Amino acid sequence: MKKIYKLLVFLLILFFTNNIVAFNSSSYLISQSAFKNYDFTTVLDEFANNNKNFQNNNHIEELISSTITVNMKLANQISKQILLYEPDNQEARLVLMTNYLINNNEKEFMKLRLDSSRKKNELIEFIFFLDEKLKKKREISISLLEIVKSAYLNKNINFDTNYNFLLFYSSLAILINSNNFEAHFIRAQLFQIIELYVQAESSFLKIDKSSSYYIDAQRSIAYNFSKIYEFEIAEIKIKEIIQNNNNRYYLKKILADFYRTEKKYSNAIEHYSELIEEDKNDVWNLYYLRGICYEKQNLWDLAEKDFLKSLEIKDDSPNVLNYLAYGWIEKNLYIDKAFLMLSKAYEANPDSYYILDSLAWAYFKKNDLVKAAELMEKV
């Protein structure tokens, strides 16, 4: 409990007390906008064009960007400059301590353990030390990643502008231990979330086949192909991944999903049908997804059969309940039964506007216009 409390304190320090002060110029506006949009290359280009002599004393955005892009020579230079004006700056100290640790320069590393008041910093102690002893590099890397995971799982943190800090800390974790494949995986996921798919792929590819994260990484790479490339190229690359990994079930499902999202419903149906034959634990979901494809092709009888089969295996899926019930209501079939199904779906997932919309339509069909209007107002 004490450890969790400390992590939450660190999060407040990381995300709410870190004031970023930068130079006043049009370059700053460009750099700030790029930083908020995770365009780290532009941030560093602006820095290179306008700050060759480090004439401004605060370059946190540039420090974060250079670390994320693994330009550590520049990151170290910026860190030293920042510490001249702000000797207790946390990010600058962490970058330099990481550099000294990698290069086994314990003398310089220990100089940064205490702040300008000769006091210990809680975050630095948590990351680097245990019982007054310097942790091993593997343990330090894990501690850095714990901060990232704690921040990511804390729903009270607003991530709109802070993915860059999560990337910063996960990058440091990898610099200290390049075999921390969980750090590679999380860093790649962060890139994927902010739609930097090329960078995500690069990070996923660093995960070794021996890692338990390898197959999930391959699945994510296959998914990213659909975001990066045109249909034909993405299709070829996804198939290559499947072939290179012994036709793994979850990779084949990526291909089926790819066909569905690309509206190649016949192809999707063919692949979902093959996957259904393997009878994995998520077969209920395969029936649901194949049912969607049938419905998109106006083959309602086949779609209905798949939705019912899905509910026979797993009777509490809000999405399946919603899709089938809405289909019935649209066709003026089983209105009362559909209403009960939608009520159950809404209870399970009250935040879904799709379900809320369907439920409103059900109330309309039951001639409860007041309730229907009330729900549509929420939608």
Secondary structure by P-SEA (a helix, b strand, c coil): caaaaaaaaaaaaacccbbbbbcccaaaaaaaaaaaacaaaaaaaaaaaccccccccccaaaaaaaaaacaaaaaaaaaaaaaacccccaaaaaaaaaaaaaacaaaaaaaacccccccccaaaaaccccccccccaaaaaaaaaaaaaaaaacccccccccaaaaaaaaaaaaaacccaaaaaaaaaaaaaaacaaaaaaaaaaaccccccaaaaaaaaaaaaaaacccaaaaaaaaaaaaaaccccaaaaaaaaaaaaaacaaaaaaaaaaaaaaacccaaaaaaaaaaaaaaaacaaaaaaaaaaaaaaaccccaaaaaaaaaaaaaaccaaaaaaaaaaaaaaaccccaaaaaaaaaaaaaacaaaaaaaaaaac
